């Protein structure tokens, strides 16, 4: 490895091929692969994938040995059985309404894992400056069960691969509207991995976990960080929560690599959640996390997709912005959405897609340093997290 501050120039890796579209639970299911295809087509139209400084890479299915670094052997076998013979196994989450069985499910899910693992190792080995796998971020999958549209937990497998490759500390930051429960569970008692999740409160939303009091196991107190936000939290509150918690803890942890999950279901148009974040707010969060990776991890940054179910109006724009940030080609929010992409949407779905890359909602930032308001639900949620976790890191909940 090169020393901090002396990384060689390397391209940005984007995991993609049309084979990744196979991870699809079928017509009518929220986890349609159409959202991924539309995102890639928009990124192409915006010129974000052109040139020698961006490397587009395919991903073959992961081996069972790699999957078993996180998942139980019996579960991997059950996924194979379901995939090959259509055999449901509801006790392992297979064949439920959230995770219906579909042909080649094992291969499709295992391909996502390879994409994230290869992306992470490319960043670790300085073969890529940053890496993006929009098909990844399947953060609900547990070692022995599918959950919440997630069959294999690509983020957890990638973090295990980084540790095996020599990384001593890996930080995982999840800004999906749903709690990143699967990644937290895998590393609950591992002090080498910091998991931070900023999400809608489990009192209102699946999976019903991720409260401030969840701070890690006995051997890793403070390694799990959760900000559970009230329904209706908008850009101002959401970005305030991220800014008030994430940078301070990540800097104190001093990771070798930063892995982030960018589920865009925090958007006000998402049909499954109750937050009120805009595409502009999501772009600001991606920029903050990109800059944080440069500050604390020599730019070693792996950005993943995740949730997001407003297929036409939100996901493509939000994740195109993420690709733009990662490839150092940030998209001007005021830019018009390319007409060719809008016509593609019209031809397929009978209406034009959104006209601009912004939602037109000016961001009103309210940093934590502006003062704590005990009458504000968002501030109380932030304060609960800081009070629970900051002392574990020697940080003052009221000052840092």
C-alpha positions in Angstrom: 0.0 0.0 0.0 1.1 3.5 -0.6 1.3 5.8 2.4 -1.4 8.4 3.2 -1.3 11.4 0.9 0.8 9.6 -1.7 -1.8 7.7 -3.7 -1.1 7.3 -7.4 -3.5 8.7 -10.0 -6.1 6.1 -10.9 -9.4 6.0 -12.7 -12.8 5.9 -11.1 -14.4 2.5 -11.3 -18.1 2.1 -12.1 -19.6 -1.4 -11.9 -22.0 -2.0 -14.7 -23.1 -4.3 -17.4 -26.6 -5.2 -18.6 -26.2 -8.5 -16.8 -26.7 -6.5 -13.6 -30.3 -6.0 -14.6 -31.1 -9.7 -13.7 -31.5 -8.7 -10.0 -35.2 -8.0 -10.4 -38.1 -9.3 -8.3 -40.6 -9.0 -11.2 -43.3 -6.8 -12.6 -45.0 -4.7 -9.9 -42.3 -5.2 -7.3 -40.6 -2.0 -6.0 -37.1 -3.4 -6.6 -37.3 -3.3 -10.4 -34.1 -3.2 -12.3 -35.6 -0.5 -14.6 -34.5 2.1 -12.0 -30.9 1.0 -12.6 -31.1 0.9 -16.4 -32.6 4.4 -16.5 -29.9 5.7 -14.2 -27.1 4.4 -16.4 -28.7 5.7 -19.5 -29.0 9.1 -17.9 -25.4 9.0 -16.7 -24.4 8.1 -20.3 -26.4 11.0 -21.7 -24.7 13.4 -19.3 -21.3 12.2 -20.3 -20.4 10.9 -16.9 -19.1 7.6 -18.1 -16.9 8.8 -21.0 -13.1 9.0 -21.1 -10.1 7.1 -19.8 -10.5 8.3 -16.3 -13.7 6.3 -15.8 -13.6 2.5 -16.0 -16.8 0.5 -16.6 -16.4 -3.0 -15.2 -18.6 -6.1 -15.3 -19.0 -8.5 -12.4 -19.3 -12.3 -12.5 -21.2 -14.1 -9.8 -19.4 -14.5 -6.5 -18.1 -17.9 -5.4 -19.9 -19.7 -2.5 -16.6 -19.4 -0.6 -16.8 -15.6 -0.8 -20.5 -15.5 0.1 -19.8 -17.7 3.1 -17.5 -15.0 4.6 -20.7 -13.4 5.8 -23.6 -15.8 5.0 -24.3 -19.2 6.5 -23.6 -22.2 4.2 -27.1 -23.5 4.7 -28.5 -20.2 3.6 -26.4 -20.0 0.4 -27.6 -23.5 -0.4 -31.2 -22.5 0.2 -30.8 -19.5 -2.2 -29.3 -21.9 -4.8 -32.2 -24.3 -4.3 -34.8 -21.5 -4.6 -33.0 -20.1 -7.7 -32.8 -23.4 -9.5 -36.1 -25.0 -8.6 -38.3 -22.2 -7.4 -38.4 -23.6 -3.9 -39.5 -21.0 -1.3 -38.0 -21.1 2.1 -40.0 -18.5 4.1 -38.0 -19.2 7.3 -35.0 -17.9 5.5 -36.9 -15.0 3.9 -37.1 -16.6 0.5 -40.5 -16.6 -1.3 -42.0 -13.8 0.7 -43.7 -10.7 -0.7 -40.6 -8.7 0.0 -38.2 -11.3 -1.5 -40.1 -13.5 -4.0 -38.1 -16.2 -5.7 -37.1 -15.5 -9.3 -35.1 -17.5 -11.8 -31.3 -17.1 -11.5 -31.8 -15.3 -8.2 -28.6 -16.7 -6.8 -26.5 -15.7 -9.8 -28.0 -12.2 -9.9 -27.5 -11.5 -6.2 -24.0 -13.1 -6.2 -23.1 -10.8 -9.2 -23.9 -7.7 -7.1 -21.6 -9.0 -4.3 -18.7 -9.4 -6.7 -19.3 -5.9 -8.0 -19.0 -4.4 -4.6 -16.1 -6.6 -3.5 -14.1 -5.9 -6.6 -14.8 -2.2 -6.3 -13.6 -2.1 -2.7 -10.5 -4.1 -3.4 -9.7 -1.9 -6.4 -9.9 1.2 -4.2 -7.8 -0.5 -1.4 -5.1 -1.6 -3.9 -5.0 1.9 -5.5 -6.3 0.6 -8.9 -9.2 3.0 -8.6 -9.5 6.4 -6.8 -13.2 5.9 -6.1 -15.7 3.2 -7.0 -19.4 3.1 -7.5 -21.8 0.1 -7.6 -25.3 1.4 -8.0 -26.6 -2.2 -8.0 -25.1 -2.7 -4.5 -26.1 -1.5 -1.1 -28.3 -4.5 -0.3 -28.0 -3.7 3.4 -30.9 -5.7 4.9 -29.7 -9.2 4.1 -28.7 -11.2 7.2 -26.2 -14.0 7.4 -29.0 -16.6 7.4 -31.9 -14.9 5.7 -33.1 -12.6 2.9 -34.8 -9.4 4.1 -36.2 -6.2 2.7 -35.5 -6.9 -1.0 -32.0 -8.0 -0.2 -30.7 -11.6 -0.8 -26.9 -11.3 -0.2 -25.3 -8.4 1.8 -22.8 -7.1 -0.7 -21.6 -4.3 1.6 -20.8 -6.7 4.5 -19.0 -9.1 2.2 -16.9 -6.3 0.8 -16.0 -5.0 4.2 -14.9 -8.5 5.2 -12.8 -8.6 2.0 -11.2 -5.3 2.9 -10.3 -6.5 6.4 -8.8 -9.7 4.9 -6.8 -7.6 2.5 -5.1 -5.7 5.3 -7.4 -2.7 6.1 -7.5 -2.2 9.9 -10.5 0.1 10.1 -13.5 0.4 7.7 -16.2 3.0 8.1 -19.7 2.3 6.6 -22.1 5.2 6.4 -25.7 4.5 5.3 -28.1 7.3 4.3 -31.0 5.1 3.0 -34.4 5.9 4.5 -34.3 2.4 6.0 -32.0 1.4 8.8 -28.9 -0.5 7.6 -29.6 -3.4 10.0 -27.9 -6.2 8.1 -24.5 -4.5 8.0 -24.8 -3.4 11.6 -25.7 -7.0 12.7 -22.7 -8.5 10.9 -20.2 -6.1 12.6 -22.0 -5.5 15.9 -19.1 -6.7 18.0 -16.2 -5.9 15.7 -14.3 -2.7 16.7 -12.6 -2.6 13.3 -15.8 -1.6 11.6 -17.8 1.6 12.2 -21.4 1.5 11.0 -23.4 4.7 10.9 -27.0 4.8 9.7 -29.1 8.0 9.3 -32.7 6.9 8.6 -36.4 7.3 9.3 -37.3 6.0 12.8 -38.1 2.4 13.2 -41.2 3.4 15.0 -42.6 4.3 11.6 -40.7 2.2 9.1 -39.2 -1.2 8.3 -37.1 -2.8 9.7 -38.1 -1.4 13.1 -34.6 -1.0 14.4 -31.8 1.6 14.4 -32.4 3.5 17.6 -29.9 5.7 19.3 -29.4 3.2 22.1 -28.0 0.6 19.6 -24.3 1.4 19.9 -22.5 -1.9 19.3 -21.6 -5.0 21.3 -19.5 -5.4 24.5 -16.3 -5.5 22.5 -17.2 -2.6 20.2 -19.1 0.0 22.1 -19.7 3.0 20.0 -19.0 1.2 16.7 -22.7 1.3 15.8 -24.2 4.8 15.4 -27.8 5.4 14.6 -29.8 8.6 13.9 -33.5 7.7 13.9 -35.3 10.7 12.3 -39.0 11.5 12.6 -41.3 11.1 9.6 -41.5 14.3 7.6 -37.8 15.3 8.1 -36.9 17.6 5.2 -33.6 18.6 3.6 -32.7 21.0 6.4 -33.2 18.4 9.2 -31.7 15.5 7.2 -28.5 17.3 6.3 -28.3 18.8 9.8 -28.4 15.2 11.2 -25.7 14.0 8.9 -23.4 17.0 9.5 -24.0 16.8 13.3 -23.0 13.1 13.7 -21.1 11.6 10.7 -18.0 13.7 10.2 -17.0 13.9 13.9 -17.3 10.2 14.6 -15.7 9.1 11.2 -12.7 11.5 11.8 -12.2 10.1 15.3 -12.4 6.5 14.0 -9.9 7.4 11.2 -10.8 4.7 8.7 -8.6 3.3 5.9 -11.6 3.1 3.6 -15.0 4.7 3.6 -18.0 2.7 2.2 -21.2 4.6 1.8 -24.8 3.5 0.9 -26.9 6.1 -1.0 -30.4 4.7 -1.0 -32.5 7.6 -2.4 -35.8 6.5 -0.8 -35.4 9.5 1.6 -37.0 11.5 -1.2 -40.4 13.2 -0.7 -41.8 11.3 -3.7 -40.7 7.9 -2.6 -43.8 5.6 -2.3 -42.5 3.5 0.6 -41.1 6.1 3.1 -42.1 9.3 4.9 -39.0 11.6 4.7 -39.1 14.7 2.6 -35.6 15.1 1.2 -35.0 16.4 -2.3 -32.6 15.3 -5.1 -30.6 18.5 -4.2 -30.3 17.3 -0.6 -29.2 13.9 -1.7 -26.6 15.4 -4.0 -25.3 17.5 -1.1 -25.0 14.4 1.1 -23.0 12.6 -1.6 -20.7 15.6 -1.9 -20.2 15.7 1.9 -19.3 12.0 2.0 -16.9 12.3 -1.0 -15.1 15.1 0.7 -15.0 13.2 4.0 -13.3 10.3 2.2 -10.6 12.6 0.9 -10.2 14.1 4.4 -9.9 10.9 6.4 -9.2 8.0 4.0 -6.9 9.4 1.2 -10.0 9.4 -1.0 -10.6 5.6 -0.7 -14.3 5.7 -1.2 -16.8 3.0 -2.3 -20.3 4.4 -3.0 -23.2 2.0 -3.3 -26.9 2.3 -4.4 -29.6 0.8 -2.2 -33.3 1.7 -1.9 -35.2 4.2 -4.0 -38.6 3.4 -5.6 -39.6 6.6 -7.4 -38.3 4.9 -10.6 -38.7 7.7 -13.1 -38.6 11.0 -11.2 -36.0 10.4 -8.5 -33.7 7.5 -8.7 -32.0 8.2 -12.1 -31.3 11.9 -11.2 -30.2 11.2 -7.6 -27.8 8.4 -8.6 -26.6 10.3 -11.7 -25.6 13.1 -9.3 -23.8 10.5 -7.2 -21.8 9.2 -10.2 -21.0 12.8 -11.1 -19.6 13.5 -7.7 -17.6 10.2 -7.7 -16.2 10.8 -11.2 -15.3 14.5 -10.3 -17.8 15.6 -13.0 -20.5 17.1 -10.7 -23.7 17.8 -12.6 -25.0 21.3 -12.3 -28.4 21.0 -10.6 -29.8 23.7 -13.0 -28.9 21.6 -16.0 -31.7 20.4 -18.2 -32.2 16.6 -18.3 -31.1 15.5 -21.7 -34.0 15.4 -24.1 -33.0 12.0 -25.5 -33.4 10.5 -22.0 -36.8 12.2 -21.5 -38.0 10.8 -24.8 -36.8 7.3 -23.8 -38.9 7.6 -20.7 -41.9 8.9 -22.8 -41.6 6.0 -25.3 -41.5 3.4 -22.5 -43.9 4.9 -19.9 -46.1 7.4 -21.8 -44.9 10.6 -20.2 -41.7 12.7 -20.2 -39.3 12.4 -17.3 -38.3 15.4 -15.1 -37.0 18.4 -17.0 -34.1 19.5 -14.8 -31.5 17.8 -12.6 -32.8 19.8 -9.6 -36.1 19.7 -7.6 -35.9 23.5 -7.4 -35.9 23.5 -3.6 -33.1 25.8 -2.2 -31.1 24.1 0.5 -31.3 25.9 3.9 -28.4 24.5 5.9 -28.6 24.7 9.7 -25.4 23.4 11.1 -25.3 21.9 14.6 -23.1 24.7 15.7 -26.1 27.0 15.3 -27.5 25.6 18.6 -29.7 22.8 19.9 -33.5 23.3 20.0 -35.1 21.0 22.5 -38.5 21.6 21.0 -37.5 20.3 17.6 -38.1 16.6 16.9 -35.1 16.3 14.6 -32.8 18.0 17.1 -33.9 15.6 19.9 -33.1 12.7 17.6 -29.7 14.1 16.9 -29.0 14.8 20.5 -30.0 11.3 21.6 -27.4 9.8 19.2 -24.7 12.2 20.2 -25.4 11.5 23.9 -25.3 7.8 23.3 -22.2 7.5 21.1 -20.0 10.6 21.4 -18.6 9.7 24.9 -17.4 6.4 23.5 -15.1 8.3 21.2 -14.0 10.9 23.8 -16.2 13.5 22.1 -18.4 16.0 23.9 -22.0 15.7 22.8 -22.6 19.4 23.4 -19.5 20.8 21.8 -17.8 18.6 19.2 
